[in-house]
């Protein structure tokens, strides 16, 4: 029997930050590239990475087997 370790994403479901700190569409759209990569987070481990070349990429930090990992979801696009 194979036992796989559990991956906890409970940090995503905690809503302990004030509502004005959550990322909003306007903040994402107006984010400009800086001299260094910029991380925009609304709390938890999900964030938008603004690269120096202007690319906006979704990332999620999590822990698996006591090691920090990052999961990439893809580019942010303003569709609405």
C-alpha positions in Angstrom: 0.0 0.0 0.0 1.4 3.4 -1.0 0.8 6.3 1.3 1.2 9.7 -0.2 1.9 12.7 2.0 -0.8 15.3 2.3 -0.4 18.7 0.7 -2.1 21.4 2.7 -3.7 24.3 0.9 -5.5 25.5 4.0 -3.7 28.8 3.8 -5.7 29.6 0.7 -9.0 29.3 2.5 -8.1 31.5 5.5 -9.8 34.9 5.2 -8.1 36.7 8.0 -7.0 39.8 6.0 -9.1 42.9 5.8 -11.1 43.1 2.6 -9.2 46.2 1.4 -6.0 44.2 1.2 -7.3 41.7 -1.3 -6.1 42.2 -4.8 -8.6 43.9 -7.1 -8.7 44.0 -10.8 -7.6 47.6 -11.1 -4.5 47.0 -9.0 -3.6 44.1 -11.2 -4.2 46.0 -14.4 -2.2 49.1 -13.2 0.8 47.1 -12.0 3.9 48.4 -13.8 7.3 46.7 -14.1 10.0 47.7 -11.7 13.7 47.4 -11.6 13.2 44.1 -9.7 10.4 41.5 -9.9 7.4 42.6 -7.9 5.0 40.3 -6.0 1.4 41.4 -5.5 -0.4 39.4 -2.9 -3.9 39.7 -1.4 -3.1 37.4 1.6 -2.4 33.7 1.6 0.1 32.2 -0.7 -1.4 33.1 -4.1 0.3 36.1 -5.7 0.8 37.9 -9.0 4.5 38.2 -10.1 5.2 41.2 -12.2 8.4 40.6 -14.1 10.9 43.3 -15.1 9.8 42.8 -18.8 6.2 43.5 -17.9 4.9 39.9 -17.8 2.3 39.3 -15.1 2.3 35.7 -13.9 0.2 33.8 -11.3 2.2 31.9 -8.7 1.3 29.8 -5.6 3.7 29.0 -2.8 3.1 25.8 -0.9 4.9 23.2 1.2 5.4 19.5 0.2 7.5 17.1 2.2 8.7 20.0 4.3 10.1 21.9 1.3 8.9 25.1 -0.1 7.6 24.9 -3.7 6.1 27.3 -6.2 3.3 26.3 -8.6 2.9 28.4 -11.8 -0.6 28.9 -13.1 0.2 31.0 -16.2 -0.2 34.6 -17.4 -2.7 37.1 -16.2 -4.9 38.5 -18.9 -7.5 41.3 -18.7 -10.4 39.5 -20.3 -13.2 41.7 -18.9 
